[in-house]
Amino acid sequence: MQGVTIEVRKLSELKHPERNARMHPDKQIHELVRSVDDFDLTRLPVIDEEGTIWIGNGLCRALKEMGKTEVHCIVKRGLSKRELEKMMYADNRIFDLGVDDMSAFEDFVASLDDDDLDVPGYEEELLRSMRASAEEIDDILSEYGIIPDERKEQIKAAGETYRQEAEQREKAPEAKVEPETEEGGSFIICPRCGEKIWL
């Protein structure tokens, strides 16, 4: 018989499916931890009656990293393994079909204070750059591609060294290949230092 209940389960007793539909990189887990810290749970993991997590694997991993021991779960009963797999893939795909309203997001970012740019899932630098005025953006762009004086000197010195080495190569005599010697081999004489290099 199919049914749905909400139950508290121990995280240590929950299992991951043999193959999860979504991978959860460390960065996502870190952001999930930040989100739970700020807002507590905003959705519940979905498990079957045997404790396999079909939706919310990343969230459960984040909760474990936070030292949590229990979580409220939506428990689905009476579904076949195929139905549970379909539910997992459908949940991920349907979430992906949503489209962000960038105008609403830009309005939200504009409404934040400069000291209130800590939003889980977003880099603070990105939010700060979205709040930059036209003048600040012009200043950033005007500095793009400018080489610091110290770096200019390093580039000049490297260029001078390269020029001198090229001149030395042009003035150096051709390397000479000598006939075989009593050692039974041949050698060339280095045009720079005059040393024999055995071949």
C-alpha positions in Angstrom: 0.0 0.0 0.0 1.4 3.4 -1.0 1.6 6.1 1.5 3.6 9.2 2.6 4.6 10.1 6.2 7.1 12.6 7.7 9.4 10.9 10.2 12.6 11.6 12.1 15.3 9.3 11.1 18.9 8.8 12.3 21.4 10.0 9.6 23.6 7.0 10.4 20.9 4.6 9.4 20.1 6.3 6.0 21.6 4.8 2.8 22.5 6.2 -0.6 21.1 4.6 -3.7 23.4 2.3 -5.7 23.8 5.1 -8.2 22.7 8.7 -7.5 21.3 10.8 -10.3 23.4 13.8 -9.2 27.0 14.3 -8.0 27.7 16.6 -5.1 31.0 18.4 -5.2 32.6 19.7 -2.0 31.7 23.3 -3.0 28.0 22.4 -3.1 28.2 20.6 0.2 29.9 23.7 1.7 27.2 25.9 0.4 24.5 23.5 1.7 26.1 23.8 5.2 26.0 27.6 5.0 22.4 27.5 3.9 21.3 25.2 6.8 23.3 27.3 9.2 21.4 30.4 8.0 17.9 29.1 7.3 17.7 25.5 8.8 16.1 23.0 6.4 14.2 24.4 3.5 13.2 21.0 2.1 13.2 17.5 3.4 15.1 14.4 2.1 12.8 11.8 0.5 13.5 8.2 1.5 11.8 4.8 1.0 10.7 2.6 3.9 14.1 0.9 4.0 15.9 4.2 4.5 17.4 4.7 1.1 17.7 8.4 0.2 16.1 9.1 -3.2 16.0 12.9 -3.0 18.4 14.9 -0.8 21.6 12.9 -0.8 23.7 16.1 -0.8 21.7 17.6 2.0 22.2 14.5 4.2 25.9 14.6 3.6 26.0 18.3 4.6 24.0 17.5 7.8 26.5 14.8 8.7 29.4 17.2 8.2 27.7 19.6 10.5 27.6 17.0 13.2 23.8 16.5 13.0 22.5 13.0 14.0 18.8 13.1 12.9 16.7 14.6 10.1 13.0 14.9 9.3 12.4 12.8 6.2 9.5 12.3 3.8 9.0 8.5 3.7 7.5 7.1 0.6 6.0 3.6 1.0 4.9 1.0 -1.6 6.9 2.3 -4.6 8.9 -0.1 -6.7 12.6 0.5 -7.2 11.8 1.6 -10.8 9.2 4.1 -9.5 11.7 5.4 -6.9 14.4 5.8 -9.6 11.9 7.7 -11.9 11.0 10.0 -9.0 14.7 10.7 -8.4 15.5 11.6 -12.0 12.2 13.5 -12.4 13.0 15.6 -9.3 16.4 16.6 -10.6 15.3 17.2 -14.2 12.2 19.3 -13.3 14.3 21.4 -11.0 16.7 22.0 -13.9 13.9 23.2 -16.2 13.3 26.3 -14.0 14.8 29.6 -15.3 16.2 32.3 -13.1 14.5 35.7 -13.4 17.7 37.8 -13.7 15.9 41.0 -13.4 14.4 40.0 -10.0 17.8 38.7 -8.9 19.5 42.0 -9.9 16.8 43.9 -8.0 17.5 41.7 -4.9 21.2 42.3 -5.1 20.7 46.0 -5.5 18.6 46.0 -2.3 21.4 44.4 -0.2 23.7 46.5 2.0 27.4 46.4 1.3 27.9 44.5 4.6 25.1 42.0 3.8 26.4 40.2 0.8 26.7 36.7 2.4 24.2 34.6 0.4 24.7 30.8 0.4 25.4 29.6 -3.1 26.9 32.9 -4.4 30.4 34.3 -4.3 30.5 37.6 -2.4 32.8 39.1 -5.1 30.2 38.4 -7.7 27.5 40.1 -5.7 29.8 43.0 -5.0 30.7 43.4 -8.7 26.9 43.4 -9.5 26.5 46.3 -7.1 29.3 48.4 -8.6 28.4 51.7 -10.0 29.2 52.7 -13.6 32.1 54.8 -12.4 33.6 51.9 -10.4 33.2 49.6 -13.4 35.0 52.2 -15.6 37.8 52.4 -13.0 38.2 48.6 -13.0 38.2 48.4 -16.8 40.7 51.3 -17.1 43.2 49.3 -15.1 42.7 46.1 -17.1 45.9 45.1 -18.9 48.1 47.7 -17.1 51.5 46.3 -16.2 53.0 47.4 -12.9 56.4 49.2 -13.1 58.3 46.4 -11.3 57.0 43.9 -13.9 58.0 46.2 -16.7 61.6 46.3 -15.5 61.6 42.5 -15.2 60.4 42.2 -18.8 63.0 44.7 -20.0 65.8 42.8 -18.2 64.7 39.5 -19.7 64.6 41.0 -23.2 68.1 42.5 -22.8 69.4 39.1 -21.6 67.8 37.4 -24.6 69.3 40.0 -27.0 72.8 39.5 -25.6 72.6 35.7 -25.8 71.4 36.0 -29.4 74.4 38.2 -30.3 76.8 35.7 -28.6 75.4 32.9 -30.7 75.9 34.8 -33.9 79.5 35.6 -33.1 80.4 32.1 -31.8 82.3 29.8 -34.2 80.5 26.8 -35.7 80.8 23.6 -33.6 83.5 21.3 -34.9 83.1 17.6 -35.2 86.4 15.9 -34.8 87.4 12.5 -36.2 87.4 9.5 -34.0 90.0 9.5 -31.3 91.9 6.8 -29.5 88.9 6.4 -27.1 87.0 5.2 -30.1 84.3 7.9 -30.3 83.8 11.4 -31.7 83.0 14.7 -30.1 82.1 18.3 -30.7 83.6 21.3 -29.2 81.2 23.6 -27.5 81.2 27.0 -29.2 80.7 28.9 -25.9 83.1 27.2 -23.5 85.5 25.2 -25.7 84.8 21.9 -23.8 84.7 18.6 -25.7 81.2 17.0 -25.7 81.4 13.2 -26.4 78.8 11.9 -28.8 
